[in-house]
């Protein structure tokens, strides 16, 4: 069974359990977000690129994170990462954190990479870079001494 099929099965269980029958699960081409919940549209989305780069438990936690947002919205009329959402996240069974962390988490790399001339740190970008960036590891603000050299990743 593929990860996508496993996620669809898990979604079917969760929507039944939490009363989300009118909601839809979609798979997106997003690369900067693992998933998102759009409560007014009754939509939960999971990134295909994120699914390809990560093991099933990480993807399942992301799905449950978005389910927690949906349930939070149904119960309170809002959704964010406040203490009310955290309580629901515990009930749903996901990590009650704003951003996923943990072993095995991989974000898809972008089409462009910026390399620091001093430390060699790589920063990936998903779109063509139209302005100058400096290394976030070497300096807090923009500093031309740490200007990233941008290259297209093949």
Rosetta blueprint (number, residue, H / E / L):
1 X L
2 X L
3 X H
4 X H
5 X H
6 X H
7 X H
8 X H
9 X H
10 X H
11 X H
12 X H
13 X H
14 X H
15 X H
16 X H
17 X H
18 X H
19 X L
20 X L
21 X L
22 X L
23 X L
24 X E
25 X E
26 X E
27 X E
28 X E
29 X L
30 X L
31 X L
32 X L
33 X L
34 X L
35 X E
36 X E
37 X E
38 X E
39 X H
40 X H
41 X H
42 X L
43 X E
44 X E
45 X E
46 X E
47 X E
48 X H
49 X H
50 X H
51 X H
52 X H
53 X H
54 X L
55 X L
56 X H
57 X H
58 X H
59 X H
60 X H
61 X H
62 X H
63 X H
64 X H
65 X H
66 X H
67 X H
68 X H
69 X H
70 X H
71 X H
72 X H
73 X H
74 X H
75 X H
76 X H
77 X L
78 X L
79 X L
80 X L
81 X L
82 X L
83 X H
84 X H
85 X H
86 X H
87 X H
88 X H
89 X H
90 X H
91 X H
92 X H
93 X L
94 X L
95 X L
96 X L
97 X L
98 X L
99 X L
100 X L
101 X L
102 X L
103 X L
104 X L
105 X L
106 X L
107 X L
108 X L
109 X L
110 X L
111 X L
112 X E
113 X E
114 X E
115 X E
116 X L
117 X L
118 X L
119 X L
120 X L
121 X L
122 X E
123 X E
124 X E
125 X E
126 X L
127 X L
128 X L
129 X L
130 X L
131 X L
132 X L
133 X L
134 X E
135 X L
136 X L
137 X L
138 X L
139 X L
140 X L
141 X L
142 X L
143 X L
144 X H
145 X H
146 X H
147 X E
148 X L
149 X E
150 X E
151 X E
152 X E
153 X L
154 X L
